[in-house]
Amino acid sequence: MQANEVLSHFGLKHAGDHAIRSPIDGAEIGRVSYDDAKSADAKIAKSVEAFRAWRNVPAPRRGELVRLFGEELRANKTALGRLVTLEAGKILQEGLGEVQEMIDICDFAVGLSRQLYGLTIASERPGHRMMETWHPAGPVGVISAFNFPVAVWAWNAALAIVCGDSVIWKPSEKTPLTALATQALFERAVKRFGDAPANLSQIVLGLRDVGELLAKDRRLPVISATGSTRMGRELAPVVAARFGRSILELGGNNGMIVAPSAKLDLAQRAITFAAVGTAGQRCTSLRRLFVHETIYDRLVPSLKSIYAGLPIGNPLEKKTLVGPLIDKAAFENMERALASARDEGGKITGGGRALENEFPNAFYARPAIAEMPDQTPTVARETFAPILYVMRYSNFEDTLAKHNAVPQGLSSCVFTQDMQEAEKFLAASGSDCGIANVNIGPSGAEIGGAFGGEKETGGGRESGSDSWKAYMRRQTATINYSDALPLAQGIEFDV
Ligand code: UN1
């Protein structure tokens, strides 16, 4: 299926003021028009209206809509996965995986729609009952990034919809077509469902200014934003200034410690998938590798030879493992980071542009291994590219401290067969990240767990576990069924 066939499969027209180019070859694959302040405002008003109706629909019935949406995703997995590849440049396997992640969260949310429970708490007053109820929060603004153009929205939207909220989505300006295709599938589910309010899910398109409009708007009690730490730093105070709630999933600088007892064959595969998968453009990508000195000279040369044979190329082709970077700016960032790593004493293998003749208007990069003398300032920064900084270590505790000594705190892992090391890594004094794995790479999390991280990663949690609570408001209700009016804390106040 070519781009135009995929787009017409979703009923999308090739029209609008802004051209969307595929990172595969730079060719125009579609066009869109941006919202302005007026149209965004009107959409937010419609979102409020949709919320007012939807909040009164019983949650298990709301789950039925998400179940139907999951069916649409299943039936259109190939087409949507392909569009993800065309628009974001990730290999087809990962494009399909992304749609699978949407399906998984729909299944999770359907189950959740029958489990939005609160507590009943013993009251200190006789003839009283005290309980907590979770109510829908309101219209939820979702701002998503190019690298997971549809899955991260689904983490938010599937939960928000079963929680009784409406959703208004600003996708990355680099990937609006996958968003519009997803919206088309959602509309099909709405139609089959029958009596959902109009505009339960909407899209606003545009640049930063449109995201800012959402952040500022008091009608949106929850803003969930995924992107760079820089973006989060600008957005969070705007939401906080109106006492809105933000769910932030920002930069990561994820590390792996490979201990002497590690199964090196497993570590090697995990490292490669996590460092070069999605061309290093996941927030969970592996960027920092700490290798024990006794195995360094075995592991690192073998990684280099794997890197030398990595199939870089068109992500639609089956054999390709490394697709293009999203754009020129991403490639230039990678080059800049490699240059400063070199200045800091790094020894670089790989890097540089690949396939320039074949794809003069696209930016394919050779994944790089940078052997660093220490955790230099460049290593401590997140560069959204396939650069793996490698460092030698001798002492586990010191390395753990170094692992934590970066501003970001998303994902982390240790490869070891030593129970003490594994447990130390997971202990209160261990990894300071939101995700910590043993004998698994840092990327490719399942939807069942809460997803997010600490420090400059922003502190938000999306997806599984009890992340749903962020899309609802909690109400503590106490009911007096006695004939008296006892006051709490035994206070006497007779009138
Ligand atoms: C992201 O890069 O923003 O854990 C999300 C993973 C994926 C999600 C990544 N399930 O790598």
Residues whose N, C-alpha, C, O or C-beta is under 5 A from the ligand:
A	BS01	UN1	F148 R282 C283 T284 S443 G444 A445
